Amino acid sequence: MKNLIREFFADFLRLFFADWAARLDLSAVQWLDKEFFPDPPEGSRHEIDLLGEVLIVAPAEPPVTASLLLIHIEVEAPDRTTTRLKPRLPYYYHFVRDKLQLPVLPIVVYLKVGLDGIGVDVHVEELWGLEINRFQYLYVGLPGLDVVEYVQGDNWLGVALSALMNIPPEQVAWLGAEALRRLAEAPLSEQKRFLLGDCVQAYLPLDEEQHRQFERLLHSESYAGVRAMNQTIFEKGMEEGIEIGVEKERMELVKLVCSLIEDRFGPVPEAVRRRLERLPAEELRRLILKIGKAASLADLGLAASRTEG
């Protein structure tokens, strides 16, 4: 999900936080290196999910007189809760603000748990009834959004994220297929269509019967475009890669696999990355098909052994 937001950052802000997007130049985002820092008292280390620097185009209004803004985005993972995430946000904010000396806009994306809808949340620290610290951040809780509005909208990221929204059980298969149909027709590059389509297939909440309905829909004439899109991506390889040579195509596939693994399981171990770099293109394409359904690197046959490193 982090890589998807990074790739479609402008679409993300315009989709959920249009008023903020209007104040910024989203044509050139500088993504800053991820920072690690301790979380006392345990001393464990955490990684900021996304930190981008953008140009402010709105007229200066005190106290905001800077020309640059940092946007810090945290994506709620399936094993996180608001109780664990919220107390860390002020700490992240002050760390980034003090280190880089720029205003920071914090945003949290809740995928499955936490808050619903779009709004502003507040984290308050109190001491015997005295409010010591009050911290606000923007949030979007995808499970609370109306899926029909987004799957039929003109923002392609919104179409893909509809898989995580509030879908009536009897419409899950149809809405998933419809999202893929629209993405197959989107005026985007093959790689972008793949990233968006993979989001739909990875997060669509299908049970066994719904999955059968979904597959039947995809094999109907109305969704021939989806089948063609999948064939183009997975069987023919990326057209771009074929044109520039087999080896460069293979390395692009390695990058894509690493990106998908990081999005699903976290940072890619160096030993796993080296192993991927040795795989042929066909094996890399097979991995791409498996990642969305895998529960761990072991399911992909990529669990690092003790002898690697």
Contacts in CASP RR format, 6 or more apart in sequence:
PFRMAT RR
TARGET T0000
AUTHOR 0000-0000-0000
METHOD contacts of the structure
MODEL  1
MKNLIREFFADFLRLFFADWAARLDLSAVQWLDKEFFPDPPEGSRHEIDL
LGEVLIVAPAEPPVTASLLLIHIEVEAPDRTTTRLKPRLPYYYHFVRDKL
QLPVLPIVVYLKVGLDGIGVDVHVEELWGLEINRFQYLYVGLPGLDVVEY
VQGDNWLGVALSALMNIPPEQVAWLGAEALRRLAEAPLSEQKRFLLGDCV
QAYLPLDEEQHRQFERLLHSESYAGVRAMNQTIFEKGMEEGIEIGVEKER
MELVKLVCSLIEDRFGPVPEAVRRRLERLPAEELRRLILKIGKAASLADL
GLAASRTEG
1 75 0 8 1.000
1 109 0 8 1.000
1 111 0 8 1.000
1 199 0 8 1.000
1 263 0 8 1.000
2 49 0 8 1.000
2 50 0 8 1.000
2 73 0 8 1.000
2 75 0 8 1.000
2 262 0 8 1.000
2 263 0 8 1.000
3 195 0 8 1.000
3 259 0 8 1.000
3 260 0 8 1.000
3 262 0 8 1.000
3 263 0 8 1.000
4 157 0 8 1.000
4 160 0 8 1.000
4 195 0 8 1.000
4 196 0 8 1.000
4 199 0 8 1.000
4 263 0 8 1.000
5 12 0 8 1.000
5 50 0 8 1.000
5 73 0 8 1.000
5 75 0 8 1.000
5 109 0 8 1.000
6 31 0 8 1.000
6 50 0 8 1.000
7 192 0 8 1.000
7 195 0 8 1.000
8 156 0 8 1.000
8 157 0 8 1.000
8 192 0 8 1.000
8 196 0 8 1.000
9 26 0 8 1.000
9 29 0 8 1.000
10 21 0 8 1.000
10 26 0 8 1.000
10 27 0 8 1.000
10 29 0 8 1.000
11 155 0 8 1.000
11 156 0 8 1.000
11 157 0 8 1.000
11 158 0 8 1.000
12 157 0 8 1.000
13 20 0 8 1.000
13 21 0 8 1.000
13 24 0 8 1.000
13 26 0 8 1.000
13 71 0 8 1.000
14 21 0 8 1.000
14 26 0 8 1.000
14 155 0 8 1.000
15 155 0 8 1.000
15 157 0 8 1.000
15 158 0 8 1.000
16 118 0 8 1.000
16 140 0 8 1.000
17 107 0 8 1.000
17 118 0 8 1.000
17 138 0 8 1.000
17 140 0 8 1.000
20 105 0 8 1.000
20 138 0 8 1.000
22 58 0 8 1.000
23 56 0 8 1.000
23 57 0 8 1.000
23 58 0 8 1.000
24 54 0 8 1.000
24 55 0 8 1.000
24 56 0 8 1.000
24 57 0 8 1.000
24 58 0 8 1.000
24 69 0 8 1.000
25 54 0 8 1.000
25 55 0 8 1.000
25 56 0 8 1.000
25 57 0 8 1.000
26 54 0 8 1.000
28 54 0 8 1.000
28 55 0 8 1.000
29 52 0 8 1.000
29 53 0 8 1.000
29 54 0 8 1.000
30 52 0 8 1.000
30 53 0 8 1.000
30 54 0 8 1.000
31 50 0 8 1.000
31 51 0 8 1.000
31 52 0 8 1.000
31 53 0 8 1.000
32 51 0 8 1.000
32 52 0 8 1.000
32 53 0 8 1.000
32 70 0 8 1.000
32 100 0 8 1.000
34 47 0 8 1.000
34 48 0 8 1.000
34 51 0 8 1.000
35 47 0 8 1.000
35 48 0 8 1.000
35 51 0 8 1.000
35 95 0 8 1.000
35 96 0 8 1.000
35 99 0 8 1.000
36 45 0 8 1.000
36 46 0 8 1.000
36 47 0 8 1.000
37 45 0 8 1.000
37 46 0 8 1.000
37 95 0 8 1.000
38 44 0 8 1.000
38 45 0 8 1.000
39 45 0 8 1.000
39 46 0 8 1.000
39 88 0 8 1.000
39 91 0 8 1.000
46 88 0 8 1.000
46 92 0 8 1.000
47 267 0 8 1.000
48 72 0 8 1.000
48 74 0 8 1.000
48 92 0 8 1.000
48 96 0 8 1.000
49 73 0 8 1.000
49 74 0 8 1.000
49 75 0 8 1.000
50 71 0 8 1.000
50 72 0 8 1.000
50 73 0 8 1.000
50 74 0 8 1.000
50 75 0 8 1.000
51 70 0 8 1.000
51 71 0 8 1.000
51 72 0 8 1.000
51 73 0 8 1.000
51 96 0 8 1.000
52 70 0 8 1.000
52 71 0 8 1.000
52 72 0 8 1.000
53 68 0 8 1.000
53 69 0 8 1.000
53 70 0 8 1.000
53 71 0 8 1.000
53 102 0 8 1.000
54 68 0 8 1.000
54 69 0 8 1.000
54 71 0 8 1.000
55 67 0 8 1.000
55 68 0 8 1.000
55 69 0 8 1.000
56 64 0 8 1.000
56 66 0 8 1.000
56 67 0 8 1.000
56 68 0 8 1.000
56 69 0 8 1.000
64 103 0 8 1.000
66 102 0 8 1.000
66 103 0 8 1.000
68 102 0 8 1.000
69 102 0 8 1.000
69 103 0 8 1.000
69 104 0 8 1.000
69 105 0 8 1.000
70 96 0 8 1.000
70 100 0 8 1.000
70 102 0 8 1.000
70 103 0 8 1.000
70 104 0 8 1.000
70 105 0 8 1.000
71 104 0 8 1.000
71 105 0 8 1.000
71 107 0 8 1.000
72 92 0 8 1.000
72 93 0 8 1.000
72 96 0 8 1.000
72 104 0 8 1.000
72 105 0 8 1.000
72 106 0 8 1.000
72 107 0 8 1.000
73 107 0 8 1.000
73 108 0 8 1.000
73 109 0 8 1.000
74 85 0 8 1.000
74 89 0 8 1.000
74 92 0 8 1.000
74 106 0 8 1.000
74 107 0 8 1.000
74 108 0 8 1.000
74 109 0 8 1.000
75 108 0 8 1.000
75 109 0 8 1.000
75 111 0 8 1.000
76 85 0 8 1.000
76 108 0 8 1.000
76 109 0 8 1.000
76 110 0 8 1.000
76 111 0 8 1.000
76 112 0 8 1.000
76 113 0 8 1.000
76 114 0 8 1.000
77 111 0 8 1.000
78 111 0 8 1.000
78 112 0 8 1.000
78 113 0 8 1.000
80 113 0 8 1.000
81 113 0 8 1.000
81 114 0 8 1.000
82 110 0 8 1.000
82 113 0 8 1.000
82 114 0 8 1.000
82 115 0 8 1.000
85 108 0 8 1.000
86 121 0 8 1.000
86 123 0 8 1.000
87 123 0 8 1.000
89 106 0 8 1.000
89 108 0 8 1.000
89 123 0 8 1.000
89 135 0 8 1.000
89 137 0 8 1.000
90 123 0 8 1.000
90 125 0 8 1.000
90 133 0 8 1.000
90 135 0 8 1.000
92 106 0 8 1.000
93 104 0 8 1.000
93 106 0 8 1.000
93 135 0 8 1.000
96 104 0 8 1.000
97 103 0 8 1.000
97 104 0 8 1.000
105 138 0 8 1.000
106 137 0 8 1.000
106 138 0 8 1.000
107 137 0 8 1.000
107 138 0 8 1.000
107 139 0 8 1.000
107 140 0 8 1.000
108 115 0 8 1.000
108 121 0 8 1.000
108 137 0 8 1.000
108 138 0 8 1.000
108 139 0 8 1.000
108 140 0 8 1.000
109 139 0 8 1.000
109 140 0 8 1.000
109 141 0 8 1.000
109 142 0 8 1.000
110 116 0 8 1.000
110 139 0 8 1.000
110 140 0 8 1.000
110 141 0 8 1.000
110 142 0 8 1.000
110 143 0 8 1.000
111 141 0 8 1.000
111 142 0 8 1.000
111 143 0 8 1.000
111 164 0 8 1.000
111 203 0 8 1.000
112 143 0 8 1.000
112 164 0 8 1.000
114 141 0 8 1.000
115 121 0 8 1.000
115 139 0 8 1.000
115 141 0 8 1.000
116 141 0 8 1.000
116 143 0 8 1.000
116 144 0 8 1.000
116 145 0 8 1.000
117 139 0 8 1.000
117 140 0 8 1.000
117 141 0 8 1.000
117 142 0 8 1.000
117 144 0 8 1.000
117 145 0 8 1.000
118 139 0 8 1.000
118 140 0 8 1.000
118 141 0 8 1.000
118 145 0 8 1.000
119 138 0 8 1.000
119 139 0 8 1.000
119 140 0 8 1.000
120 136 0 8 1.000
120 137 0 8 1.000
120 138 0 8 1.000
120 139 0 8 1.000
121 136 0 8 1.000
121 137 0 8 1.000
121 139 0 8 1.000
122 134 0 8 1.000
122 135 0 8 1.000
122 136 0 8 1.000
123 134 0 8 1.000
123 135 0 8 1.000
123 136 0 8 1.000
123 137 0 8 1.000
124 131 0 8 1.000
124 133 0 8 1.000
124 134 0 8 1.000
124 135 0 8 1.000
125 131 0 8 1.000
125 132 0 8 1.000
125 133 0 8 1.000
125 134 0 8 1.000
126 132 0 8 1.000
142 161 0 8 1.000
142 164 0 8 1.000
142 165 0 8 1.000
143 164 0 8 1.000
143 165 0 8 1.000
143 166 0 8 1.000
144 165 0 8 1.000
144 166 0 8 1.000
145 165 0 8 1.000
145 166 0 8 1.000
146 165 0 8 1.000
146 166 0 8 1.000
147 162 0 8 1.000
147 165 0 8 1.000
147 166 0 8 1.000
147 167 0 8 1.000
147 171 0 8 1.000
147 175 0 8 1.000
148 175 0 8 1.000
150 158 0 8 1.000
150 159 0 8 1.000
150 161 0 8 1.000
150 162 0 8 1.000
150 165 0 8 1.000
151 158 0 8 1.000
151 159 0 8 1.000
151 162 0 8 1.000
151 175 0 8 1.000
151 176 0 8 1.000
151 178 0 8 1.000
151 179 0 8 1.000
151 182 0 8 1.000
153 159 0 8 1.000
156 182 0 8 1.000
156 183 0 8 1.000
156 186 0 8 1.000
156 188 0 8 1.000
156 192 0 8 1.000
156 196 0 8 1.000
157 196 0 8 1.000
159 179 0 8 1.000
159 182 0 8 1.000
159 183 0 8 1.000
159 186 0 8 1.000
159 196 0 8 1.000
160 179 0 8 1.000
160 183 0 8 1.000
160 195 0 8 1.000
160 196 0 8 1.000
160 197 0 8 1.000
160 199 0 8 1.000
160 200 0 8 1.000
161 199 0 8 1.000
162 175 0 8 1.000
162 176 0 8 1.000
162 179 0 8 1.000
162 200 0 8 1.000
163 176 0 8 1.000
163 179 0 8 1.000
163 199 0 8 1.000
163 200 0 8 1.000
163 201 0 8 1.000
163 202 0 8 1.000
163 203 0 8 1.000
163 204 0 8 1.000
163 205 0 8 1.000
164 203 0 8 1.000
167 175 0 8 1.000
167 205 0 8 1.000
169 210 0 8 1.000
172 204 0 8 1.000
172 205 0 8 1.000
172 206 0 8 1.000
172 210 0 8 1.000
172 214 0 8 1.000
173 206 0 8 1.000
173 210 0 8 1.000
173 211 0 8 1.000
173 213 0 8 1.000
173 214 0 8 1.000
173 217 0 8 1.000
174 213 0 8 1.000
174 217 0 8 1.000
176 200 0 8 1.000
176 204 0 8 1.000
176 214 0 8 1.000
177 214 0 8 1.000
177 217 0 8 1.000
177 218 0 8 1.000
177 223 0 8 1.000
177 226 0 8 1.000
179 197 0 8 1.000
179 200 0 8 1.000
180 197 0 8 1.000
180 200 0 8 1.000
180 201 0 8 1.000
180 218 0 8 1.000
180 223 0 8 1.000
180 226 0 8 1.000
180 229 0 8 1.000
181 222 0 8 1.000
181 223 0 8 1.000
181 225 0 8 1.000
181 226 0 8 1.000
183 193 0 8 1.000
183 196 0 8 1.000
183 197 0 8 1.000
183 200 0 8 1.000
183 229 0 8 1.000
184 193 0 8 1.000
184 225 0 8 1.000
184 226 0 8 1.000
184 228 0 8 1.000
184 229 0 8 1.000
185 225 0 8 1.000
186 192 0 8 1.000
186 193 0 8 1.000
186 196 0 8 1.000
188 196 0 8 1.000
190 232 0 8 1.000
190 233 0 8 1.000
190 238 0 8 1.000
190 239 0 8 1.000
190 240 0 8 1.000
191 238 0 8 1.000
191 240 0 8 1.000
191 256 0 8 1.000
193 229 0 8 1.000
193 233 0 8 1.000
194 233 0 8 1.000
194 256 0 8 1.000
198 260 0 8 1.000
198 291 0 8 1.000
198 292 0 8 1.000
201 292 0 8 1.000
202 264 0 8 1.000
202 291 0 8 1.000
202 292 0 8 1.000
202 293 0 8 1.000
204 214 0 8 1.000
206 214 0 8 1.000
217 223 0 8 1.000
218 226 0 8 1.000
218 227 0 8 1.000
219 227 0 8 1.000
232 239 0 8 1.000
234 285 0 8 1.000
234 288 0 8 1.000
234 289 0 8 1.000
235 285 0 8 1.000
236 242 0 8 1.000
237 249 0 8 1.000
237 281 0 8 1.000
237 285 0 8 1.000
238 249 0 8 1.000
238 252 0 8 1.000
238 253 0 8 1.000
240 249 0 8 1.000
240 252 0 8 1.000
241 248 0 8 1.000
241 249 0 8 1.000
241 252 0 8 1.000
242 249 0 8 1.000
246 281 0 8 1.000
249 281 0 8 1.000
250 280 0 8 1.000
250 281 0 8 1.000
250 284 0 8 1.000
251 277 0 8 1.000
253 281 0 8 1.000
253 284 0 8 1.000
253 285 0 8 1.000
253 288 0 8 1.000
254 276 0 8 1.000
254 277 0 8 1.000
254 279 0 8 1.000
254 284 0 8 1.000
256 284 0 8 1.000
256 288 0 8 1.000
257 276 0 8 1.000
257 284 0 8 1.000
257 287 0 8 1.000
257 288 0 8 1.000
257 291 0 8 1.000
258 268 0 8 1.000
258 273 0 8 1.000
258 276 0 8 1.000
260 288 0 8 1.000
260 291 0 8 1.000
260 292 0 8 1.000
261 268 0 8 1.000
261 272 0 8 1.000
261 291 0 8 1.000
261 297 0 8 1.000
261 300 0 8 1.000
261 302 0 8 1.000
262 268 0 8 1.000
264 291 0 8 1.000
264 292 0 8 1.000
264 294 0 8 1.000
265 296 0 8 1.000
265 297 0 8 1.000
268 276 0 8 1.000
269 304 0 8 1.000
270 309 0 8 1.000
271 304 0 8 1.000
271 305 0 8 1.000
271 308 0 8 1.000
271 309 0 8 1.000
272 297 0 8 1.000
272 302 0 8 1.000
272 304 0 8 1.000
274 308 0 8 1.000
275 302 0 8 1.000
275 308 0 8 1.000
276 284 0 8 1.000
276 287 0 8 1.000
276 302 0 8 1.000
279 287 0 8 1.000
287 300 0 8 1.000
287 302 0 8 1.000
290 299 0 8 1.000
290 300 0 8 1.000
291 300 0 8 1.000
294 300 0 8 1.000
296 303 0 8 1.000
297 303 0 8 1.000
297 304 0 8 1.000
END
